[in-house]
Amino acid sequence: MKPPINTILWKENSIYIIDQRYLPNKEKIIRIKDVKGVCDAIKKMKIRGAPAIGVMAAYGVALCGINSKNIKEIKRGIEKIRKTRPTAYNLFYSLKRMESIIERKDLKFEEIKRLLIEEAEKIYNEDLVSCYKIGENGEKLIKNGMNILTHCNAGGLATTGFGTALSVFFISKKKGKKFHIFVDETRPVLQGARLTTWELEKANIPYTLICDNMAGYLMKQGKIDMVIVGADRIARNGDTANKIGTYSLAVLAKYHNIDFYVAAPSSTFDLSIKDGKDIPIEERDPEEVRGFMGKRISPKNCPVYNPAFDITPAELIKGFITEKGIIRPPYEKNIYGKILKGG
């Protein structure tokens, strides 16, 4: 199963990633050899997207194992990774799985180190398969001639290579369907303009880039048939955290009677959280808003509010496209059945 993009690669006890800060102008591959480099890559968004962050966290723990002399050192590394970004649930999902290995009393230290690498590889491959299946399940929603809006980057760059929302488009194209994607630019870091367009261009999928504030007008003109976005954390009732601006799109879609779907693997569902009020929202550096790529666009000390995510209420979501099928309301019951029980 060869993904369109090799977002993250484990080789010779190192992690290799595309530094996404330089796209689309430069495809820079960087090598990461320790937990400090892992934390720096996640915090500075050299790698981003909930599933990709989860895989990066798992490989980060594997690196801790290689570079540590005892379990305490690995645990310290895990705590450093845990504090990098608060919203993406995949990070905590992966760390929990890695922690279950180091907590085993029946293993010698060298066995634990080996199993950490194996578990990280397993998490990587599970994401690869899950995202491909998301594409297969979501493809059934796509009809010839559709215009679909997406927000931020939920593509291969946000996962191990296939993407979530964009996986639906990759598989639909593979099936020979004809459709068109509208891409929100996604301020303040422009993941849509820089990353999603880059991926769609590589895949030869027709697209048009729009400013974030143009979506409502396009919907009013009848130019949008469906919205598909990714997710960073989904609560038990279906409330969903995704890149800032997603909630606005969901409200607009509801008003214009347009189906709004969220594409995400099981590892993004946090069943310990009842609803969106309990999802922590990361606030990022004000400089992301004050300027871009080294150029200031506002007064130097301009006050800034910069939440990286918002919460879309479950009632605005038509369904969740997952590797286990499309989950529809009632979400409290069906998310539990599909995700936890695998039904």
HELIX and SHEET records of a PDB file:
HELIX    1   1 GLN A   20  TYR A   22  5                                   3    
HELIX    2   2 VAL A   35  LYS A   43  1                                   9    
HELIX    3   3 ALA A   50  ASN A   67  1                                  18    
HELIX    4   4 ILE A   71  ARG A   82  1                                  12    
HELIX    5   5 TYR A   89  ILE A  102  1                                  14    
HELIX    6   6 PHE A  109  GLU A  139  1                                  31    
HELIX    7   7 GLY A  156  ALA A  158  5                                   3    
HELIX    8   8 ALA A  165  LYS A  174  1                                  10    
HELIX    9   9 GLN A  191  GLN A  191  1                                   1    
HELIX   10  10 GLY A  192  THR A  196  3                                   5    
HELIX   11  11 THR A  197  LYS A  202  1                                   6    
HELIX   12  12 ASP A  212  MET A  214  5                                   3    
HELIX   13  13 ALA A  215  LYS A  220  1                                   6    
HELIX   14  14 THR A  246  TYR A  255  1                                  10    
HELIX   15  15 SER A  266  THR A  268  5                                   3    
HELIX   16  16 GLY A  276  ASP A  278  5                                   3    
HELIX   17  17 GLU A  287  ARG A  290  1                                   4    
HELIX   18  18 ALA A  314  LEU A  316  5                                   3    
HELIX   19  19 TYR A  331  ILE A  335  1                                   5    
HELIX   20  20 TYR A  336  LEU A  340  3                                   5    
SHEET    1   A 3 ILE A   8  LYS A  11  0                                        
SHEET    2   A 3 SER A  14  ILE A  18 -1                                        
SHEET    3   A 3 ILE A  29  ILE A  32 -1                                        
SHEET    1   B 7 TYR A 207  ILE A 210  0                                        
SHEET    2   B 7 PHE A 179  ASP A 184  1                                        
SHEET    3   B 7 MET A 146  THR A 150  1                                        
SHEET    4   B 7 MET A 226  VAL A 229  1                                        
SHEET    5   B 7 ASP A 259  ALA A 263  1                                        
SHEET    6   B 7 GLY A 319  THR A 322  1                                        
SHEET    7   B 7 GLY A 325  ILE A 327 -1                                        
SHEET    1   C 3 ARG A 233  ILE A 234  0                                        
SHEET    2   C 3 THR A 240  LYS A 243 -1                                        
SHEET    3   C 3 PHE A 309  THR A 312 -1                                        
SHEET    1   D 2 GLY A 291  PHE A 292  0                                        
SHEET    2   D 2 LYS A 295  ARG A 296 -1                                        
END                                                                             
